[in-house]
Amino acid sequence: MRDGRYVVVIVDDHALFSQGLTLLLESRAGDAFVVAGSTTAGEEAVALVGREAADIAIVDLALPPLGGVTTIRRLTAAYPATRVLALSGTEDMGLAAAALRAGAAGFLGKSADPEVLVAPLLTIAAGVRVLPADLLDALLAAGDRAGDGLLDRLDRRDLQLWELLARGLETAEIAKPMLVSERTAKRMIAALLHKLGAANRIEAAALAGRYGLLDDNDRIRR
């Protein structure tokens, strides 16, 4: 914090949006937040957070060329105490779930009323996650469909693939540690989703959380 206020940085490729967000926070919640800087490049985000000792980073998921999810993953790895709010101009729940798996503390669509942004930021700063209702419903629905004995039906490769999938990695990123081509990785992912009874990657990640897969690396490596 700086002078009793949360330090915020903005990572968005639209400079005008960043400027508008800065003015909003300063005018509506200047006693709670100070916007210390912004960048239009995801590659500069980690350095910006470190330089400003940011408490909160607001990250656009459509950042070219690095991508918002990868940017969030790098930020949270380098500065785990910094809370990240992911923003997206689309209602892609798969992208939202990937951002959360990468370490974001919350997600909001850019279509949301800017006036309501202050409350989510305060919530995130307090250590509580912010999720849209439809994403939460999707995660809960995936958990409800989970079957007993699932882990016993999966082999070591299945568990390794499931972990990588649940961490929000893209297909090309999954192919490397699995030592297969990207095309083969796509087929493996489709087969795994069928085994899990999951309709998509969001549901697979939700199931991984329910089974504590990401907290049980020894199980995966056996």
Secondary structure, DSSP 4 states (H G I P E B T S, - for coil): -BTTBEEEEEE-S-HHHHHHHHHHHHHHHTTTEEEEEEES-GGGHHHHHHHHT-SEEEEETT-TTT-HHHHHHHHHHH-TTSEEEEEESS--HHHHHHHHHHT-SEEEETTS-GGGSHHHHHHHHTT--B--HHHHHHHHHHHHTPPTTTGGG--HHHHHHHHHHHTT--HHHHHHHHTS-HHHHHHHHHHHHHHHT-SSHHHHHHHHHHTTGGG-HHHHH-
